[in-house]
Amino acid sequence: MAEELSPVIVGVDGSEPSRVALRWAAEEAVRRGRPLRIVHALDPWAEAPFYPVAMTTEILQQVGGAILEQAVGDVRGREPRPPVTTALLAEPASVALRGQAEEAYEVVVGHRGRGGFASLLLGSVSLRTAGYASVPVVVVRDGDRPEQREIVVGIDLSRHSAAALRYAFDAAAVREALVRVVYAWCPPEGRYAVLDVGELAEAAHREAHRIVAPWRERYPGIAVTEDSPREHPVKALVTASANADLVVVTARGHSGLRLGSVSHGLLHHARCPVAVVPPGTEAG
């Protein structure tokens, strides 16, 4: 009997950002030959605190069921389409998605959902899911973009870059896309400012090439470009995102909220979907 593949999970709430995320997740599931699971979470206390619990739960179950039905209809109206299942869960959305992540290949969310302040660039559910999930989390921006055939991956000199590189090369392979590796660096300040900037630039390029070399060997059919711009990583990756289908970074840290300053800044300002990959993640 064939092993059942772990699904692509997508969270929906009926908002336009979640519909954009649903389209992205459905395409991703088809590319990877995986099933799609559509999840909607009920949070009665957050949504309707002034109604009796029983009444609130019943109403939200009806609304949630309708949201899932619409989402399934949207996916089934596409060709090709992946196998689809749904889950209606009575818990806060970020908690529900983190729980679903335990048996997922990846989790997909819109950058903002219902609720919150319209001026916020990133919703709390997106942020919490990306910061705590045990699998890659893709945060999708509003609006459909023309395909660029380019995957951007940000790396540093730590061992954690391997997880982002693995995901980025896999993503490029299923899209027949180029991988653009970005290792951004800033000139030293203070007592280290006497170091030669030209030599540092050459060293940065050599290090980027060394880190990427094993992945070139594993994916010989993938075109690779290595950039080592002299600027802050967030600025470099946001700039690169303008011409990319996806930007990939590694979540940092070992416990609690794993988002570092780079992934946090990128999630707020990138111009394309962002994949945040936990350190050590293996393709499932």
C-alpha positions in Angstrom: 0.0 0.0 0.0 1.4 3.4 -1.0 2.4 5.7 1.8 -0.1 8.6 2.3 1.5 11.9 1.6 1.3 14.7 4.2 -1.1 17.5 3.0 -0.7 21.1 2.3 -2.7 22.9 4.9 -4.4 26.2 4.3 -6.3 28.4 6.8 -9.4 30.2 5.5 -11.7 32.7 7.1 -13.7 34.0 4.1 -11.5 37.1 3.7 -9.9 38.1 0.4 -6.4 37.4 1.8 -7.4 33.9 2.7 -9.0 33.3 -0.7 -5.6 34.4 -2.3 -3.9 31.9 0.1 -6.3 29.2 -0.9 -5.5 29.6 -4.6 -1.8 29.5 -3.9 -2.1 26.4 -1.7 -4.2 24.6 -4.3 -1.6 25.3 -7.0 1.1 24.2 -4.5 -0.6 20.9 -3.7 -1.0 20.1 -7.4 2.7 20.9 -8.1 3.9 18.7 -5.3 1.3 15.9 -5.9 -0.1 16.3 -2.4 -3.6 16.5 -1.0 -5.0 19.8 0.2 -6.6 20.3 3.6 -8.7 23.4 4.2 -9.0 24.5 7.8 -11.4 27.0 9.4 -11.1 27.8 13.1 -14.0 28.8 15.4 -13.1 31.2 18.3 -16.4 32.1 19.9 -15.0 34.4 22.6 -13.0 36.4 20.2 -15.8 36.7 17.6 -18.9 37.3 19.6 -18.3 37.8 23.3 -21.7 39.2 24.1 -23.8 36.2 23.1 -24.4 33.0 25.0 -21.8 30.3 24.3 -24.2 27.7 22.9 -25.7 30.3 20.5 -22.4 31.6 19.5 -21.0 28.2 18.8 -24.0 27.1 16.7 -23.9 30.3 14.7 -20.1 30.1 14.1 -20.4 26.5 13.1 -22.9 27.4 10.5 -20.8 30.3 9.2 -17.6 28.2 9.3 -19.3 25.4 7.4 -20.4 27.8 4.7 -16.9 29.3 4.5 -15.4 25.8 4.0 -18.1 24.8 1.5 -17.3 27.9 -0.6 -13.5 27.2 -0.3 -14.0 23.6 -1.5 -16.2 24.8 -4.4 -13.4 27.3 -5.4 -10.8 24.5 -5.5 -13.1 22.0 -7.3 -13.7 24.6 -10.0 -10.0 24.5 -10.9 -8.2 22.2 -13.3 -6.0 20.5 -12.4 -7.1 20.2 -8.8 -5.8 18.3 -5.8 -7.7 15.9 -3.5 -9.4 18.0 -0.8 -10.5 17.5 2.8 -11.7 20.0 5.4 -11.4 20.6 9.1 -13.7 22.8 11.2 -11.9 23.3 14.6 -13.2 25.0 17.8 -10.1 26.8 18.9 -8.2 30.0 18.0 -6.9 30.0 14.5 -3.1 30.1 15.3 -3.6 27.2 17.8 -5.6 25.2 15.2 -3.0 25.7 12.5 -0.1 24.8 14.7 -1.9 21.6 15.7 -2.6 20.8 12.0 1.1 21.4 11.2 2.1 18.3 13.1 0.9 16.1 10.2 1.4 18.6 7.4 3.9 19.1 4.6 3.5 22.9 5.0 1.0 25.5 6.2 -0.3 28.3 4.0 -2.0 31.5 5.4 -2.9 34.9 4.0 -0.9 37.8 5.3 -4.0 39.2 7.1 -7.5 38.0 7.8 -10.7 39.3 9.3 -10.4 41.4 12.4 -7.6 43.6 13.7 -6.7 47.0 12.4 -6.8 47.6 8.6 -3.5 49.5 8.8 -1.5 46.5 10.1 0.8 44.9 7.5 0.7 41.5 9.0 -2.1 39.7 10.9 -1.5 38.1 14.3 -2.6 34.6 13.1 0.0 34.8 10.2 2.7 36.0 12.6 2.0 33.4 15.3 1.7 30.5 12.9 5.0 31.4 11.1 6.7 31.8 14.5 5.7 28.6 16.1 4.7 26.0 13.5 6.8 22.8 13.2 6.8 22.8 9.4 7.4 25.5 6.7 4.8 28.3 6.8 4.0 30.2 3.6 2.5 33.7 4.1 0.8 34.8 0.9 0.4 38.5 0.0 -2.8 39.9 -1.6 -3.2 39.9 -5.4 -2.3 37.5 -8.1 1.2 38.0 -9.6 2.5 36.9 -13.0 4.9 33.9 -12.7 8.5 35.0 -12.4 10.2 31.5 -12.4 12.5 32.6 -9.6 12.9 31.5 -6.0 14.9 33.7 -3.6 16.5 32.2 -0.5 18.2 34.2 2.2 21.2 32.6 3.9 23.7 33.4 6.6 26.8 31.6 7.9 24.9 29.5 10.4 24.0 25.8 9.9 20.3 26.8 9.9 20.6 28.0 6.3 20.4 24.3 5.1 16.7 24.1 5.9 15.9 27.2 3.8 18.1 26.0 0.9 16.5 22.5 0.9 13.0 24.0 0.7 14.1 26.6 -1.9 15.7 24.1 -4.3 12.7 21.8 -3.9 10.4 24.7 -4.7 12.5 25.6 -7.8 12.5 22.0 -9.0 8.7 21.7 -9.1 8.4 25.1 -10.8 11.3 24.7 -13.2 12.6 28.0 -11.7 15.9 29.7 -11.0 17.2 29.9 -7.4 18.6 33.2 -6.4 20.7 32.9 -3.2 21.1 36.1 -1.2 23.8 36.5 1.4 23.6 40.2 2.5 26.2 41.7 4.7 27.0 45.1 6.2 30.5 46.7 6.6 31.7 46.4 10.2 31.6 49.4 12.5 33.6 50.5 15.6 37.0 48.9 16.1 36.5 46.5 13.1 35.9 49.4 10.7 39.6 49.3 9.7 39.0 46.0 7.8 39.2 46.3 4.0 35.7 46.4 2.5 36.8 45.0 -0.8 38.3 42.0 0.9 35.1 41.5 3.0 33.0 41.6 -0.2 35.2 38.9 -1.8 35.0 36.8 1.4 31.2 37.1 1.4 31.0 35.9 -2.1 33.3 33.0 -1.4 31.3 32.0 1.7 28.0 32.1 -0.2 29.4 29.9 -2.9 30.7 27.4 -0.4 27.4 27.1 1.4 25.5 26.7 -1.9 27.9 24.2 -3.5 26.4 21.0 -2.0 22.9 22.1 -3.2 24.2 22.7 -6.7 25.4 19.1 -6.7 22.1 17.7 -5.4 20.1 19.7 -8.0 22.2 19.8 -11.1 19.3 20.8 -13.3 18.5 24.0 -11.3 20.0 27.3 -12.4 21.5 29.2 -9.5 22.6 32.8 -9.0 24.5 34.0 -6.0 24.2 37.5 -4.7 26.1 39.0 -1.8 24.9 42.6 -1.6 26.4 45.1 0.8 23.2 46.0 2.6 20.9 44.9 5.4 19.4 41.5 4.8 15.8 42.7 5.1 16.3 45.4 2.5 18.2 43.0 0.2 15.5 40.3 0.4 12.6 42.8 0.0 14.2 44.2 -3.1 14.7 40.7 -4.5 11.1 39.8 -3.7 9.9 42.2 -6.4 10.9 39.7 -9.1 10.4 36.4 -7.3 7.6 33.9 -6.9 8.7 33.1 -3.4 11.2 34.2 -0.8 12.5 31.5 1.6 14.1 32.2 5.0 14.9 30.1 8.0 13.1 30.7 11.3 15.7 31.2 14.1 15.8 30.1 17.7 15.0 26.9 19.5 12.0 27.6 21.6 9.1 30.0 21.8 8.6 32.5 19.0 11.3 31.6 16.5 11.0 34.6 14.2 14.2 36.5 14.0 14.5 40.2 12.9 15.1 39.3 9.3 12.1 36.9 8.8 9.9 39.3 10.9 10.8 42.3 8.7 10.5 40.3 5.5 7.0 39.0 6.4 5.9 42.6 6.8 7.4 44.1 3.7 8.0 41.4 1.0 6.2 41.8 -2.3 5.6 38.1 -2.9 4.8 35.1 -0.7 7.3 34.3 2.0 8.2 30.8 3.3 9.5 30.6 6.9 11.2 27.2 7.4 12.0 25.8 10.8 15.7 24.8 11.3 16.2 21.1 10.5 13.0 20.7 8.6 12.9 17.7 6.3 10.6 17.3 3.4 7.7 15.0 4.5 
